[in-house]
């Protein structure tokens, strides 16, 4: 029997994280995940899994951020707006029901030298849902038209 996804944990360029239970995901598609070797941020050379593109629809109930950290308490509501504003998702950890996990890296290039905005990421909120696209060739409106 195959593994089932339990949660998706987004990692932001600024160091933040956001965990989404699989039940709160509508559409998801990760295009061409490959296996490569690479060095990230001057670290060790490790196996990495870059993807060619990513898209996801999140249900309205995912618009929260659960934390016990008082410094992040302001994020407990309105994560959709935060994601749209910052546009800095860098990678995703897929957590499986057998407790294994895999990191998937997205296309990422900052729009300005000292910035964190990913020029390949676009998103929108429509009907209470968050639609995300991280793709070199497509914008959120190309994939999720009105």
C-alpha positions as CSV (number, residue, x, y, z in Angstrom):
1,X,0.0,0.0,0.0
2,X,1.3,3.4,-0.9
3,X,2.1,6.3,1.4
4,X,-0.4,9.1,2.0
5,X,0.4,12.7,2.6
6,X,-0.4,14.0,6.1
7,X,0.8,17.6,5.9
8,X,2.5,20.2,3.7
9,X,4.9,22.5,5.5
10,X,5.8,25.6,3.5
11,X,9.2,27.2,4.1
12,X,9.5,30.9,3.4
13,X,12.7,32.7,2.2
14,X,12.6,34.8,5.4
15,X,12.9,31.6,7.5
16,X,9.2,31.3,8.5
17,X,7.1,28.1,8.1
18,X,3.5,27.3,7.6
19,X,2.0,23.8,8.1
20,X,-1.2,22.8,6.2
21,X,-3.0,19.6,6.9
22,X,-3.8,17.7,3.7
23,X,-7.6,18.0,4.4
24,X,-7.4,21.7,3.7
25,X,-5.9,21.3,0.2
26,X,-8.1,21.4,-2.8
27,X,-6.1,21.2,-6.0
28,X,-2.4,20.5,-5.9
29,X,0.1,19.7,-8.7
30,X,3.9,19.6,-8.4
31,X,5.5,19.3,-11.9
32,X,8.6,17.2,-12.6
33,X,10.3,16.6,-9.3
34,X,13.8,15.4,-9.9
35,X,16.7,14.3,-7.7
36,X,19.9,16.4,-7.8
37,X,22.9,17.1,-5.6
38,X,23.4,20.6,-4.5
39,X,24.8,23.0,-1.9
40,X,22.3,25.4,-0.3
41,X,23.4,28.5,1.6
42,X,27.0,27.3,1.8
43,X,25.9,24.1,3.6
44,X,26.9,20.5,2.9
45,X,26.4,19.0,-0.5
46,X,23.1,17.1,-0.2
47,X,20.4,15.4,-2.2
48,X,17.7,17.9,-3.2
49,X,14.4,17.6,-5.1
50,X,13.8,20.6,-7.3
51,X,10.5,20.9,-9.1
52,X,9.7,22.5,-12.4
53,X,6.5,24.1,-11.3
54,X,3.9,24.1,-8.5
55,X,0.2,25.0,-8.1
56,X,-2.1,24.7,-5.1
57,X,-5.6,25.6,-4.1
58,X,-6.1,26.0,-0.3
59,X,-9.5,25.9,1.3
60,X,-10.7,28.9,3.5
61,X,-10.0,26.9,6.7
62,X,-6.3,27.0,6.0
63,X,-6.2,30.7,6.5
64,X,-4.6,30.4,10.0
65,X,-1.2,29.9,11.5
66,X,-1.0,27.8,14.6
67,X,1.8,28.6,17.0
68,X,2.6,28.8,20.7
69,X,5.4,31.4,20.0
70,X,4.2,34.8,21.2
71,X,6.4,36.5,18.6
72,X,4.4,34.9,15.8
73,X,1.0,35.2,17.4
74,X,0.0,38.0,15.1
75,X,0.0,35.5,12.2
76,X,-2.8,33.3,13.7
77,X,-5.3,34.7,11.3
78,X,-4.9,36.0,7.7
79,X,-2.1,33.8,6.4
80,X,-3.5,34.0,2.9
81,X,-3.0,37.8,2.9
82,X,0.6,37.3,4.3
83,X,1.5,34.8,1.6
84,X,0.1,37.1,-1.2
85,X,1.9,40.1,0.2
86,X,5.3,38.5,0.8
87,X,5.4,36.0,-2.1
88,X,8.5,34.2,-0.7
89,X,7.7,30.5,-0.6
90,X,11.0,28.7,-1.3
91,X,10.3,25.1,-0.6
92,X,7.8,22.5,0.7
93,X,8.2,19.6,3.1
94,X,5.8,16.8,2.3
95,X,5.1,14.8,5.5
96,X,3.9,11.2,4.9
97,X,1.7,9.1,7.1
98,X,4.7,6.8,7.9
99,X,6.5,9.9,9.4
100,X,8.9,10.1,6.4
101,X,9.3,13.5,4.8
102,X,10.7,14.9,1.6
103,X,11.7,18.5,0.7
104,X,10.7,19.9,-2.7
105,X,12.3,23.1,-3.9
106,X,10.5,25.5,-6.2
107,X,11.8,27.8,-8.9
108,X,13.1,30.8,-6.9
109,X,14.7,34.1,-7.9
110,X,14.4,37.3,-5.9
111,X,13.0,40.4,-7.7
112,X,15.7,42.6,-6.2
113,X,19.2,41.9,-4.8
114,X,18.3,42.4,-1.1
115,X,14.7,41.3,-1.4
116,X,12.8,38.1,-0.6
117,X,10.0,38.2,-3.2
118,X,10.1,35.3,-5.6
119,X,9.6,36.6,-9.2
120,X,8.1,33.2,-10.2
121,X,5.4,33.1,-7.5
122,X,1.9,34.5,-8.0
123,X,-1.2,34.1,-6.0
124,X,-4.7,35.3,-5.4
125,X,-7.6,34.9,-3.0
126,X,-10.9,34.1,-4.6
127,X,-14.1,32.9,-3.0
128,X,-12.2,32.6,0.3
129,X,-9.7,30.2,-1.2
130,X,-6.0,30.8,-1.8
131,X,-4.6,29.9,-5.2
132,X,-0.8,29.7,-5.5
133,X,1.4,29.2,-8.6
134,X,5.2,29.0,-8.6
135,X,6.1,28.7,-12.3
136,X,8.7,30.2,-14.6
137,X,6.2,30.3,-17.5
138,X,2.7,30.8,-15.9
139,X,0.9,33.2,-13.6
140,X,-1.8,32.3,-11.2
141,X,-4.5,33.7,-13.6
142,X,-3.2,31.4,-16.4
143,X,-3.8,28.4,-14.3
144,X,-6.8,29.5,-12.2
145,X,-8.8,31.9,-14.3
146,X,-11.8,33.7,-12.7
